[in-house]
Structures are given as structure tokens and as C-alpha cells.
């Protein structure tokens, strides 16, 4: 019998792992930048009346 689970399966697994990590990193960076851009106009120094209550 021949062994069908050789180096190509390991290569495919590592390729999928690396592609998955890169994809998740891209999603996290995109969400972080969009959130930062969304809150860029909000004031950071002054407390408003509604925030004090």
C-alpha cells in the first residue's frame, strides 16, 4: 500500500494556517482602523453634561 498522507498534506496544512493567520490579521487591522476613524471626531478632553450624570 502507498502512503497518501505525505509531505503534500503537511504543506497544505501549513499554507492554510499561514493564509488563515494573514486573513485574521487583516480583518483585525481593518476593524481597528475603521473604529479609530469613527471615533476621531469625538472630544477626548471635555466631559459633557450627559457623560457626568
C-alpha distance matrix in Angstrom:
0.0 3.8 6.6 9.1 11.9 13.2 16.8 17.6 17.6 19.8 22.0 22.5 23.4 25.9 27.3 27.8 29.5 31.8 32.7 33.4 35.6 37.5 38.1 39.4 41.6 43.0 43.9 45.6 47.6 48.6 49.8 51.6 53.4 54.4 55.7 57.7 59.1 60.1 62.0 63.6 66.8 67.4 70.0 68.9 72.2 74.5 74.3 75.3 77.3 74.4 72.2 75.0 75.3
3.8 0.0 3.8 6.1 9.1 9.9 13.3 14.0 14.4 16.6 18.6 19.2 20.3 22.7 23.9 24.8 26.5 28.6 29.5 30.5 32.6 34.3 35.0 36.6 38.6 39.9 41.0 42.7 44.5 45.6 46.9 48.7 50.4 51.5 52.9 54.7 56.1 57.2 59.2 60.6 63.9 64.6 67.2 66.1 69.5 71.8 71.7 72.7 74.9 72.1 69.8 72.6 73.2
6.6 3.8 0.0 3.8 5.6 6.6 10.3 11.4 11.2 13.2 15.5 16.2 17.0 19.4 20.9 21.6 23.1 25.3 26.4 27.3 29.3 31.1 32.0 33.3 35.3 36.8 37.8 39.4 41.3 42.5 43.8 45.4 47.2 48.3 49.7 51.5 53.0 54.1 55.9 57.4 60.7 61.3 63.9 62.7 66.0 68.4 68.2 69.3 71.5 68.7 66.4 69.2 69.7
9.1 6.1 3.8 0.0 3.8 5.8 9.2 9.0 8.6 11.4 13.4 13.4 14.5 17.2 18.3 18.8 20.7 22.9 23.6 24.5 26.8 28.5 29.0 30.5 32.7 34.0 34.9 36.7 38.6 39.6 40.9 42.7 44.4 45.4 46.8 48.7 50.1 51.1 53.1 54.6 57.8 58.6 61.2 60.2 63.6 65.9 65.8 66.7 68.9 66.1 63.9 66.8 67.3
11.9 9.1 5.6 3.8 0.0 3.7 7.0 7.4 6.0 8.2 10.8 11.1 11.5 14.1 15.7 16.2 17.6 20.0 21.1 21.7 23.8 25.7 26.5 27.7 29.7 31.3 32.3 33.8 35.8 37.0 38.2 39.8 41.7 42.8 44.1 45.9 47.5 48.5 50.3 51.8 55.1 55.8 58.3 57.1 60.4 62.8 62.7 63.8 66.0 63.2 60.9 63.6 64.2
13.2 9.9 6.6 5.8 3.7 0.0 3.8 5.6 5.9 7.0 9.1 10.5 11.4 13.2 14.8 16.1 17.4 19.2 20.6 21.8 23.5 25.2 26.4 27.8 29.4 31.0 32.4 33.8 35.5 36.9 38.4 39.8 41.4 42.8 44.2 45.8 47.3 48.7 50.4 51.7 55.1 55.8 58.3 57.0 60.3 62.8 62.9 64.1 66.5 63.9 61.5 64.2 65.0
16.8 13.3 10.3 9.2 7.0 3.8 0.0 3.8 5.5 5.1 6.1 8.6 9.8 10.7 12.1 14.2 15.3 16.5 18.2 19.8 21.1 22.5 24.1 25.7 27.0 28.5 30.2 31.6 32.9 34.5 36.2 37.4 38.9 40.5 42.0 43.4 44.8 46.4 48.2 49.2 52.6 53.5 55.9 54.6 57.8 60.5 60.7 62.1 64.6 62.1 59.6 62.4 63.4
17.6 14.0 11.4 9.0 7.4 5.6 3.8 0.0 3.8 5.4 5.0 6.1 8.5 9.9 10.4 12.1 14.1 15.3 16.2 18.0 19.9 21.0 22.1 24.1 25.6 26.7 28.3 30.1 31.4 32.6 34.4 35.9 37.3 38.6 40.3 41.8 43.1 44.6 46.6 47.6 51.0 52.0 54.5 53.5 56.8 59.4 59.6 60.8 63.3 60.8 58.4 61.3 62.3
17.6 14.4 11.2 8.6 6.0 5.9 5.5 3.8 0.0 3.8 5.4 5.1 6.1 8.7 9.8 10.5 12.2 14.2 15.2 16.2 18.3 19.9 20.8 22.3 24.2 25.6 26.8 28.4 30.2 31.4 32.8 34.4 36.1 37.3 38.7 40.4 41.9 43.1 45.0 46.3 49.6 50.4 53.0 51.9 55.3 57.7 57.7 58.8 61.2 58.5 56.2 59.1 59.9
19.8 16.6 13.2 11.4 8.2 7.0 5.1 5.4 3.8 0.0 3.8 5.4 5.0 6.2 8.5 9.8 10.5 12.3 14.1 15.2 16.5 18.4 19.8 21.1 22.5 24.3 25.7 27.0 28.6 30.2 31.6 32.9 34.6 36.1 37.4 38.9 40.5 41.9 43.6 44.8 48.2 48.9 51.3 50.0 53.3 55.8 56.0 57.3 59.7 57.2 54.7 57.4 58.4
22.0 18.6 15.5 13.4 10.8 9.1 6.1 5.0 5.4 3.8 0.0 3.8 5.4 5.3 6.1 8.6 9.8 10.6 12.1 14.0 15.4 16.5 18.1 19.9 21.1 22.5 24.3 25.8 27.0 28.4 30.3 31.5 32.9 34.5 36.1 37.4 38.8 40.4 42.2 43.2 46.6 47.6 50.0 48.9 52.2 54.8 55.1 56.4 59.0 56.6 54.2 57.0 58.1
22.5 19.2 16.2 13.4 11.1 10.5 8.6 6.1 5.1 5.4 3.8 0.0 3.8 5.5 5.0 6.1 8.5 9.9 10.4 12.0 14.1 15.3 16.2 18.1 19.8 20.9 22.3 24.2 25.6 26.7 28.4 30.0 31.4 32.7 34.3 36.0 37.2 38.6 40.6 41.7 45.1 46.0 48.6 47.7 51.1 53.5 53.8 54.8 57.3 54.8 52.5 55.5 56.4
23.4 20.3 17.0 14.5 11.5 11.4 9.8 8.5 6.1 5.0 5.4 3.8 0.0 3.8 5.4 5.1 6.2 8.7 9.9 10.4 12.3 14.3 15.2 16.4 18.3 19.9 21.0 22.5 24.3 25.7 27.0 28.4 30.2 31.5 32.8 34.5 36.1 37.3 39.1 40.4 43.8 44.5 47.0 45.8 49.2 51.6 51.7 52.8 55.2 52.6 50.2 53.1 53.9
25.9 22.7 19.4 17.2 14.1 13.2 10.7 9.9 8.7 6.2 5.3 5.5 3.8 0.0 3.8 5.4 4.9 6.1 8.5 9.7 10.5 12.2 14.0 15.3 16.4 18.2 19.9 21.0 22.4 24.2 25.7 26.8 28.5 30.2 31.5 32.8 34.4 36.0 37.6 38.7 42.1 42.9 45.2 44.0 47.2 49.8 50.1 51.5 54.0 51.6 49.1 51.9 53.0
27.3 23.9 20.9 18.3 15.7 14.8 12.1 10.4 9.8 8.5 6.1 5.0 5.4 3.8 0.0 3.8 5.4 5.2 6.1 8.4 9.9 10.6 12.1 14.2 15.3 16.5 18.3 20.0 21.1 22.4 24.3 25.7 27.0 28.5 30.2 31.5 32.8 34.4 36.3 37.3 40.7 41.8 44.2 43.3 46.6 49.2 49.6 50.8 53.4 51.1 48.7 51.6 52.8
27.8 24.8 21.6 18.8 16.2 16.1 14.2 12.1 10.5 9.8 8.6 6.1 5.1 5.4 3.8 0.0 3.8 5.5 5.1 5.9 8.5 9.9 10.3 12.1 14.0 15.2 16.3 18.2 19.8 20.9 22.4 24.1 25.6 26.8 28.3 30.1 31.4 32.6 34.6 35.9 39.2 40.1 42.7 41.8 45.3 47.6 47.8 48.8 51.3 48.7 46.5 49.5 50.4
29.5 26.5 23.1 20.7 17.6 17.4 15.3 14.1 12.2 10.5 9.8 8.5 6.2 4.9 5.4 3.8 0.0 3.8 5.5 5.1 6.2 8.7 9.9 10.6 12.2 14.2 15.4 16.5 18.3 19.9 21.2 22.4 24.3 25.8 27.0 28.5 30.2 31.5 33.1 34.4 37.8 38.5 40.9 39.7 43.0 45.5 45.6 46.9 49.3 46.9 44.4 47.3 48.3
31.8 28.6 25.3 22.9 20.0 19.2 16.5 15.3 14.2 12.3 10.6 9.9 8.7 6.1 5.2 5.5 3.8 0.0 3.8 5.4 5.1 6.2 8.6 10.0 10.5 12.3 14.3 15.4 16.4 18.3 20.1 21.0 22.5 24.3 25.8 26.9 28.5 30.1 31.8 32.7 36.2 37.1 39.4 38.3 41.6 44.2 44.7 46.0 48.7 46.4 43.9 46.8 48.1
32.7 29.5 26.4 23.6 21.1 20.6 18.2 16.2 15.2 14.1 12.1 10.4 9.9 8.5 6.1 5.1 5.5 3.8 0.0 3.8 5.5 5.1 6.1 8.6 9.9 10.5 12.3 14.3 15.4 16.4 18.4 19.9 21.1 22.5 24.3 25.7 26.9 28.4 30.4 31.4 34.8 35.9 38.5 37.7 41.2 43.6 44.0 45.1 47.8 45.4 43.1 46.2 47.4
33.4 30.5 27.3 24.5 21.7 21.8 19.8 18.0 16.2 15.2 14.0 12.0 10.4 9.7 8.4 5.9 5.1 5.4 3.8 0.0 3.8 5.5 5.1 6.2 8.5 9.9 10.6 12.3 14.2 15.3 16.6 18.2 20.0 21.1 22.5 24.3 25.7 26.9 28.7 30.1 33.4 34.2 36.8 36.0 39.5 41.7 41.9 42.9 45.4 42.9 40.6 43.6 44.7
35.6 32.6 29.3 26.8 23.8 23.5 21.1 19.9 18.3 16.5 15.4 14.1 12.3 10.5 9.9 8.5 6.2 5.1 5.5 3.8 0.0 3.8 5.4 5.2 6.0 8.5 9.9 10.5 12.2 14.1 15.4 16.4 18.2 19.9 21.0 22.4 24.2 25.6 27.1 28.3 31.8 32.4 34.8 33.6 37.0 39.5 39.8 41.1 43.7 41.4 38.9 41.8 43.0
37.5 34.3 31.1 28.5 25.7 25.2 22.5 21.0 19.9 18.4 16.5 15.3 14.3 12.2 10.6 9.9 8.7 6.2 5.1 5.5 3.8 0.0 3.8 5.5 5.1 6.1 8.7 10.0 10.5 12.1 14.3 15.3 16.4 18.2 19.9 21.0 22.4 24.1 25.9 26.7 30.2 31.3 33.7 32.8 36.2 38.8 39.4 40.6 43.4 41.2 38.8 41.9 43.3
38.1 35.0 32.0 29.0 26.5 26.4 24.1 22.1 20.8 19.8 18.1 16.2 15.2 14.0 12.1 10.3 9.9 8.6 6.1 5.1 5.4 3.8 0.0 3.8 5.5 5.1 6.3 8.7 10.0 10.6 12.4 14.2 15.5 16.5 18.3 20.0 21.1 22.4 24.5 25.7 28.9 30.0 32.8 32.2 35.8 38.0 38.4 39.3 41.9 39.6 37.4 40.6 41.8
39.4 36.6 33.3 30.5 27.7 27.8 25.7 24.1 22.3 21.1 19.9 18.1 16.4 15.3 14.2 12.1 10.6 10.0 8.6 6.2 5.2 5.5 3.8 0.0 3.8 5.4 5.1 6.2 8.6 9.8 10.6 12.2 14.2 15.3 16.4 18.2 19.9 20.9 22.7 24.2 27.4 28.1 30.7 29.9 33.4 35.6 35.8 36.8 39.3 36.9 34.6 37.7 38.8
41.6 38.6 35.3 32.7 29.7 29.4 27.0 25.6 24.2 22.5 21.1 19.8 18.3 16.4 15.3 14.0 12.2 10.5 9.9 8.5 6.0 5.1 5.5 3.8 0.0 3.8 5.4 5.2 6.1 8.5 10.0 10.5 12.2 14.2 15.3 16.4 18.2 19.8 21.3 22.3 25.8 26.6 29.0 27.9 31.4 33.9 34.4 35.6 38.4 36.3 33.8 36.8 38.3
43.0 39.9 36.8 34.0 31.3 31.0 28.5 26.7 25.6 24.3 22.5 20.9 19.9 18.2 16.5 15.2 14.2 12.3 10.5 9.9 8.5 6.1 5.1 5.4 3.8 0.0 3.8 5.5 5.2 6.0 8.6 9.8 10.6 12.1 14.1 15.3 16.4 18.1 20.1 20.9 24.3 25.5 28.2 27.6 31.2 33.5 34.2 35.2 38.1 36.0 33.8 37.0 38.5
43.9 41.0 37.8 34.9 32.3 32.4 30.2 28.3 26.8 25.7 24.3 22.3 21.0 19.9 18.3 16.3 15.4 14.3 12.3 10.6 9.9 8.7 6.3 5.1 5.4 3.8 0.0 3.8 5.5 5.1 6.1 8.5 10.0 10.5 12.1 14.1 15.3 16.3 18.4 19.8 23.0 23.9 26.8 26.4 30.0 32.1 32.4 33.1 35.8 33.4 31.4 34.7 35.9
45.6 42.7 39.4 36.7 33.8 33.8 31.6 30.1 28.4 27.0 25.8 24.2 22.5 21.0 20.0 18.2 16.5 15.4 14.3 12.3 10.5 10.0 8.7 6.2 5.2 5.5 3.8 0.0 3.8 5.5 5.3 6.0 8.6 10.0 10.5 12.2 14.2 15.2 16.6 18.1 21.5 22.0 24.5 23.7 27.3 29.5 29.8 30.8 33.5 31.3 28.9 32.0 33.4
47.6 44.5 41.3 38.6 35.8 35.5 32.9 31.4 30.2 28.6 27.0 25.6 24.3 22.4 21.1 19.8 18.3 16.4 15.4 14.2 12.2 10.5 10.0 8.6 6.1 5.2 5.5 3.8 0.0 3.8 5.5 5.0 6.1 8.6 9.9 10.5 12.2 14.1 15.5 16.2 19.8 20.8 23.2 22.5 26.0 28.5 29.2 30.4 33.4 31.5 29.1 32.2 33.9
48.6 45.6 42.5 39.6 37.0 36.9 34.5 32.6 31.4 30.2 28.4 26.7 25.7 24.2 22.4 20.9 19.9 18.3 16.4 15.3 14.1 12.1 10.6 9.8 8.5 6.0 5.1 5.5 3.8 0.0 3.8 5.4 5.2 6.1 8.5 9.9 10.5 12.1 14.4 15.3 18.4 19.8 22.7 22.6 26.2 28.4 29.1 29.8 32.7 30.7 28.7 32.1 33.6
49.8 46.9 43.8 40.9 38.2 38.4 36.2 34.4 32.8 31.6 30.3 28.4 27.0 25.7 24.3 22.4 21.2 20.1 18.4 16.6 15.4 14.3 12.4 10.6 10.0 8.6 6.1 5.3 5.5 3.8 0.0 3.8 5.5 5.1 6.0 8.5 9.8 10.4 12.3 14.1 17.1 17.8 20.8 20.6 24.4 26.2 26.5 27.1 29.8 27.6 25.6 29.0 30.4
51.6 48.7 45.4 42.7 39.8 39.8 37.4 35.9 34.4 32.9 31.5 30.0 28.4 26.8 25.7 24.1 22.4 21.0 19.9 18.2 16.4 15.3 14.2 12.2 10.5 9.8 8.5 6.0 5.0 5.4 3.8 0.0 3.8 5.5 5.2 6.1 8.6 9.8 10.8 12.1 15.5 16.1 18.6 18.0 21.6 23.8 24.4 25.4 28.3 26.4 24.1 27.3 29.0
53.4 50.4 47.2 44.4 41.7 41.4 38.9 37.3 36.1 34.6 32.9 31.4 30.2 28.5 27.0 25.6 24.3 22.5 21.1 20.0 18.2 16.4 15.5 14.2 12.2 10.6 10.0 8.6 6.1 5.2 5.5 3.8 0.0 3.8 5.4 5.1 6.1 8.5 10.0 10.4 13.8 15.2 17.8 17.7 21.3 23.5 24.6 25.5 28.7 27.0 25.0 28.2 30.2
54.4 51.5 48.3 45.4 42.8 42.8 40.5 38.6 37.3 36.1 34.5 32.7 31.5 30.2 28.5 26.8 25.8 24.3 22.5 21.1 19.9 18.2 16.5 15.3 14.2 12.1 10.5 10.0 8.6 6.1 5.1 5.5 3.8 0.0 3.8 5.5 5.1 6.1 8.7 9.9 12.6 14.1 17.3 17.8 21.5 23.2 24.0 24.3 27.3 25.4 23.8 27.3 28.9
55.7 52.9 49.7 46.8 44.1 44.2 42.0 40.3 38.7 37.4 36.1 34.3 32.8 31.5 30.2 28.3 27.0 25.8 24.3 22.5 21.0 19.9 18.3 16.4 15.3 14.1 12.1 10.5 9.9 8.5 6.0 5.2 5.4 3.8 0.0 3.8 5.4 5.0 6.3 8.6 11.3 11.8 14.9 15.0 18.8 20.4 20.8 21.3 24.2 22.2 20.3 23.8 25.4
57.7 54.7 51.5 48.7 45.9 45.8 43.4 41.8 40.4 38.9 37.4 36.0 34.5 32.8 31.5 30.1 28.5 26.9 25.7 24.3 22.4 21.0 20.0 18.2 16.4 15.3 14.1 12.2 10.5 9.9 8.5 6.1 5.1 5.5 3.8 0.0 3.8 5.4 5.3 6.0 9.5 10.3 12.9 12.8 16.4 18.5 19.5 20.5 23.7 22.3 20.1 23.4 25.5
59.1 56.1 53.0 50.1 47.5 47.3 44.8 43.1 41.9 40.5 38.8 37.2 36.1 34.4 32.8 31.4 30.2 28.5 26.9 25.7 24.2 22.4 21.1 19.9 18.2 16.4 15.3 14.2 12.2 10.5 9.8 8.6 6.1 5.1 5.4 3.8 0.0 3.8 5.5 5.1 8.0 10.1 13.1 13.9 17.5 19.3 20.6 21.0 24.3 23.0 21.4 24.7 26.8
60.1 57.2 54.1 51.1 48.5 48.7 46.4 44.6 43.1 41.9 40.4 38.6 37.3 36.0 34.4 32.6 31.5 30.1 28.4 26.9 25.6 24.1 22.4 20.9 19.8 18.1 16.3 15.2 14.1 12.1 10.4 9.8 8.5 6.1 5.0 5.4 3.8 0.0 3.8 5.7 7.2 8.6 12.1 13.4 17.1 18.2 18.9 18.9 21.8 20.1 18.9 22.4 24.2
62.0 59.2 55.9 53.1 50.3 50.4 48.2 46.6 45.0 43.6 42.2 40.6 39.1 37.6 36.3 34.6 33.1 31.8 30.4 28.7 27.1 25.9 24.5 22.7 21.3 20.1 18.4 16.6 15.5 14.4 12.3 10.8 10.0 8.7 6.3 5.3 5.5 3.8 0.0 3.8 5.5 5.5 8.7 9.7 13.4 14.7 15.4 15.8 18.9 17.5 15.8 19.2 21.3
63.6 60.6 57.4 54.6 51.8 51.7 49.2 47.6 46.3 44.8 43.2 41.7 40.4 38.7 37.3 35.9 34.4 32.7 31.4 30.1 28.3 26.7 25.7 24.2 22.3 20.9 19.8 18.1 16.2 15.3 14.1 12.1 10.4 9.9 8.6 6.0 5.1 5.7 3.8 0.0 3.8 5.6 8.1 9.3 12.7 14.4 16.0 16.7 20.2 19.4 17.8 20.9 23.3
66.8 63.9 60.7 57.8 55.1 55.1 52.6 51.0 49.6 48.2 46.6 45.1 43.8 42.1 40.7 39.2 37.8 36.2 34.8 33.4 31.8 30.2 28.9 27.4 25.8 24.3 23.0 21.5 19.8 18.4 17.1 15.5 13.8 12.6 11.3 9.5 8.0 7.2 5.5 3.8 0.0 3.8 6.5 9.1 12.0 12.9 14.5 14.5 18.0 17.5 16.4 19.5 21.9
67.4 64.6 61.3 58.6 55.8 55.8 53.5 52.0 50.4 48.9 47.6 46.0 44.5 42.9 41.8 40.1 38.5 37.1 35.9 34.2 32.4 31.3 30.0 28.1 26.6 25.5 23.9 22.0 20.8 19.8 17.8 16.1 15.2 14.1 11.8 10.3 10.1 8.6 5.5 5.6 3.8 0.0 3.8 6.4 9.5 9.9 11.1 11.2 14.6 14.1 12.7 15.8 18.3
70.0 67.2 63.9 61.2 58.3 58.3 55.9 54.5 53.0 51.3 50.0 48.6 47.0 45.2 44.2 42.7 40.9 39.4 38.5 36.8 34.8 33.7 32.8 30.7 29.0 28.2 26.8 24.5 23.2 22.7 20.8 18.6 17.8 17.3 14.9 12.9 13.1 12.1 8.7 8.1 6.5 3.8 0.0 3.8 5.9 6.5 8.4 9.4 13.1 13.4 11.8 14.2 17.2
68.9 66.1 62.7 60.2 57.1 57.0 54.6 53.5 51.9 50.0 48.9 47.7 45.8 44.0 43.3 41.8 39.7 38.3 37.7 36.0 33.6 32.8 32.2 29.9 27.9 27.6 26.4 23.7 22.5 22.6 20.6 18.0 17.7 17.8 15.0 12.8 13.9 13.4 9.7 9.3 9.1 6.4 3.8 0.0 3.8 6.1 8.0 10.3 14.0 14.3 11.7 13.7 17.0
72.2 69.5 66.0 63.6 60.4 60.3 57.8 56.8 55.3 53.3 52.2 51.1 49.2 47.2 46.6 45.3 43.0 41.6 41.2 39.5 37.0 36.2 35.8 33.4 31.4 31.2 30.0 27.3 26.0 26.2 24.4 21.6 21.3 21.5 18.8 16.4 17.5 17.1 13.4 12.7 12.0 9.5 5.9 3.8 0.0 3.8 6.7 9.7 13.2 14.5 12.0 13.0 16.6
74.5 71.8 68.4 65.9 62.8 62.8 60.5 59.4 57.7 55.8 54.8 53.5 51.6 49.8 49.2 47.6 45.5 44.2 43.6 41.7 39.5 38.8 38.0 35.6 33.9 33.5 32.1 29.5 28.5 28.4 26.2 23.8 23.5 23.2 20.4 18.5 19.3 18.2 14.7 14.4 12.9 9.9 6.5 6.1 3.8 0.0 3.8 6.3 9.7 11.5 9.7 10.3 13.9
74.3 71.7 68.2 65.8 62.7 62.9 60.7 59.6 57.7 56.0 55.1 53.8 51.7 50.1 49.6 47.8 45.6 44.7 44.0 41.9 39.8 39.4 38.4 35.8 34.4 34.2 32.4 29.8 29.2 29.1 26.5 24.4 24.6 24.0 20.8 19.5 20.6 18.9 15.4 16.0 14.5 11.1 8.4 8.0 6.7 3.8 0.0 3.8 6.7 8.2 6.1 6.6 10.2
75.3 72.7 69.3 66.7 63.8 64.1 62.1 60.8 58.8 57.3 56.4 54.8 52.8 51.5 50.8 48.8 46.9 46.0 45.1 42.9 41.1 40.6 39.3 36.8 35.6 35.2 33.1 30.8 30.4 29.8 27.1 25.4 25.5 24.3 21.3 20.5 21.0 18.9 15.8 16.7 14.5 11.2 9.4 10.3 9.7 6.3 3.8 0.0 3.8 5.5 5.2 6.4 9.0
77.3 74.9 71.5 68.9 66.0 66.5 64.6 63.3 61.2 59.7 59.0 57.3 55.2 54.0 53.4 51.3 49.3 48.7 47.8 45.4 43.7 43.4 41.9 39.3 38.4 38.1 35.8 33.5 33.4 32.7 29.8 28.3 28.7 27.3 24.2 23.7 24.3 21.8 18.9 20.2 18.0 14.6 13.1 14.0 13.2 9.7 6.7 3.8 0.0 3.8 5.5 5.3 6.7
74.4 72.1 68.7 66.1 63.2 63.9 62.1 60.8 58.5 57.2 56.6 54.8 52.6 51.6 51.1 48.7 46.9 46.4 45.4 42.9 41.4 41.2 39.6 36.9 36.3 36.0 33.4 31.3 31.5 30.7 27.6 26.4 27.0 25.4 22.2 22.3 23.0 20.1 17.5 19.4 17.5 14.1 13.4 14.3 14.5 11.5 8.2 5.5 3.8 0.0 3.8 5.5 5.5
72.2 69.8 66.4 63.9 60.9 61.5 59.6 58.4 56.2 54.7 54.2 52.5 50.2 49.1 48.7 46.5 44.4 43.9 43.1 40.6 38.9 38.8 37.4 34.6 33.8 33.8 31.4 28.9 29.1 28.7 25.6 24.1 25.0 23.8 20.3 20.1 21.4 18.9 15.8 17.8 16.4 12.7 11.8 11.7 12.0 9.7 6.1 5.2 5.5 3.8 0.0 3.8 5.6
75.0 72.6 69.2 66.8 63.6 64.2 62.4 61.3 59.1 57.4 57.0 55.5 53.1 51.9 51.6 49.5 47.3 46.8 46.2 43.6 41.8 41.9 40.6 37.7 36.8 37.0 34.7 32.0 32.2 32.1 29.0 27.3 28.2 27.3 23.8 23.4 24.7 22.4 19.2 20.9 19.5 15.8 14.2 13.7 13.0 10.3 6.6 6.4 5.3 5.5 3.8 0.0 3.8
75.3 73.2 69.7 67.3 64.2 65.0 63.4 62.3 59.9 58.4 58.1 56.4 53.9 53.0 52.8 50.4 48.3 48.1 47.4 44.7 43.0 43.3 41.8 38.8 38.3 38.5 35.9 33.4 33.9 33.6 30.4 29.0 30.2 28.9 25.4 25.5 26.8 24.2 21.3 23.3 21.9 18.3 17.2 17.0 16.6 13.9 10.2 9.0 6.7 5.5 5.6 3.8 0.0
